Amino acid sequence: MSDPSSIPASVAAEDDASLSTAQLMHDYVLGNYGRFPIAFERGEGAWLWAEDGRRYLDFSSGVAVCALGHSPRVMVDALATQGAKLIHCSNLYWVREQARLARFVVETMMERPGKVFFCNSGAEANDGLIKLARKRAWEKYGAGTNKNVVITCKQSFHGRTLGGIAATGQEKVKIGFDPLLPGFLHVPFNDPQTLREAVNETTAAILFEPVQGEGGINTATPEFFAEAAKLRDEFDLLLMFDEVQCGAGRTGDWCGWRTVLEGSGVAVEPDAVSWAKGFAGGFPMGSFWVADEHAAALGPGTHGSTFGGTPLACAVALAVLGEIEKAGVLANVKRQESRIRDAVAKWDFAILRELRGVGLMLGFVLDTEAMGSVAGFAESGKTPSIFVVNAAREAGLLTVPAGETVVRWLPPLNVTDAEVDEALALFHSVLSTLSGR
Ligand SMILES: Cc1ncc(COP(=O)(O)O)c(C=O)c1O
């Protein structure tokens, strides 16, 4: 498409069936994603229908987004009802739906006094946490303070904004974007000793994911939580959790860190938490909570977002979170996790090393060496995770790669027994075929 004058003025309004989605994507959409060659046109619960009419069992949920599956009744109703009433209202004014949602976060999810900010994505929520940590230190220690460093973990993922890539502990997201935002230090995940060595008077905050998602489904250990909390008290820094992927019910509790620490004898509470992804079930929304004692750091004029916390977004989030609360969805997460674990424990494949994770954020870890003997793998030039995700998709099951060797299952939190059984059967058959059986 080289001559813009050749584009008819009305083209945007038409859906020209003679042009394939693949062609349109190639011609007009920025090529910043590596995409699987498929387009979906309809979804219902845990199922998606592709343009060619084929049905897929979706255990990716838009990468942990569609908490109640595709187009759940409660979301459709909230969109229609609130959409007809008031869609957008500036943050120049009070917004009742925002206040109600903030109350739900404070009283039902966190069960701790605090204040909530709403935005539009996970990266934005984390940018807010970074600003909070710096501003809180500035307020407390004065304008000349050098207490502005945020410590994060290796293999972490915190988003694609300039703040997000600076905070992310993976080189690949930073390449080519220098100069990066300064003031970040990455320490090995689950290494309390190195964390202690990294902290000093310049540390404003420690930020980590209780369960790393993009980094390969790695769960923080109680020892790591405990050391981070001790350092918080010793060095007067903020302990902040990125629950963008593992929060809002995905682990079987409102708070991922509480699920992880359950029964460990360690109890740690953060000073601030970020959410996005499943928070509004697929309506774009991010948010963060900050404990009351630090909330004043972000006073009037310090932070904001035009679209953050619109009546529509908040009404949809309230409907989704309310359904999770009322419909026994958190208990379902735990029950389906044990059903999956029980089934997979009986599997015996050399290419499958381990099943790890928490709740319905599960990672099948592939054995790189054993993958070497899978027919077609070496010639494919793909990573083990992408190769297996492709094979599962061809069999009708959608999953997500995490790093080079982990295949993630992120089904809707209200997934049924029958859907879990079908996914287990499909994935077992895929691994059997790849194993030459
Ligand atoms: C833990 C975590 N934090 C932040 C983000 C960024 O969220 P978003 O893509 O909504 O900006 C992600 C996205 O995958 C994530 O998994």
Ligand as a Chemical Component Dictionary entry (heavy atoms), coordinates in Angstrom:
data_LIG
# 
_chem_comp.id                   LIG 
_chem_comp.type                 NON-POLYMER 
_chem_comp.pdbx_formal_charge   0 
_chem_comp.three_letter_code    LIG 
# 
loop_
_chem_comp_atom.comp_id 
_chem_comp_atom.atom_id 
_chem_comp_atom.alt_atom_id 
_chem_comp_atom.type_symbol 
_chem_comp_atom.charge 
_chem_comp_atom.model_Cartn_x 
_chem_comp_atom.model_Cartn_y 
_chem_comp_atom.model_Cartn_z 
_chem_comp_atom.pdbx_ordinal 
LIG C1 C1 C 0 3.072  -9.567  35.989 1  
LIG C2 C2 C 0 2.750  -8.606  34.893 2  
LIG N1 N1 N 0 2.893  -7.302  35.113 3  
LIG C3 C3 C 0 2.605  -6.386  34.165 4  
LIG C4 C4 C 0 2.163  -6.777  32.920 5  
LIG C5 C5 C 0 1.820  -5.751  31.877 6  
LIG O1 O1 O 0 0.440  -5.656  31.748 7  
LIG P1 P1 P 0 -0.182 -4.918  30.470 8  
LIG O2 O2 O 0 0.140  -5.745  29.283 9  
LIG O3 O3 O 0 -1.655 -4.856  30.774 10 
LIG O4 O4 O 0 0.425  -3.569  30.402 11 
LIG C6 C6 C 0 1.999  -8.147  32.647 12 
LIG C7 C7 C 0 1.561  -8.592  31.321 13 
LIG O5 O5 O 0 1.767  -9.706  30.915 14 
LIG C8 C8 C 0 2.298  -9.082  33.658 15 
LIG O6 O6 O 0 2.181  -10.404 33.454 16 
# 
loop_
_chem_comp_bond.comp_id 
_chem_comp_bond.atom_id_1 
_chem_comp_bond.atom_id_2 
_chem_comp_bond.value_order 
_chem_comp_bond.pdbx_ordinal 
LIG C1 C2 SING 1  
LIG C2 N1 SING 2  
LIG C2 C8 DOUB 3  
LIG N1 C3 DOUB 4  
LIG C3 C4 SING 5  
LIG C4 C5 SING 6  
LIG C4 C6 DOUB 7  
LIG C5 O1 SING 8  
LIG O1 P1 SING 9  
LIG P1 O2 DOUB 10 
LIG P1 O3 SING 11 
LIG P1 O4 SING 12 
LIG C6 C7 SING 13 
LIG C6 C8 SING 14 
LIG C7 O5 DOUB 15 
LIG C8 O6 SING 16 
# 
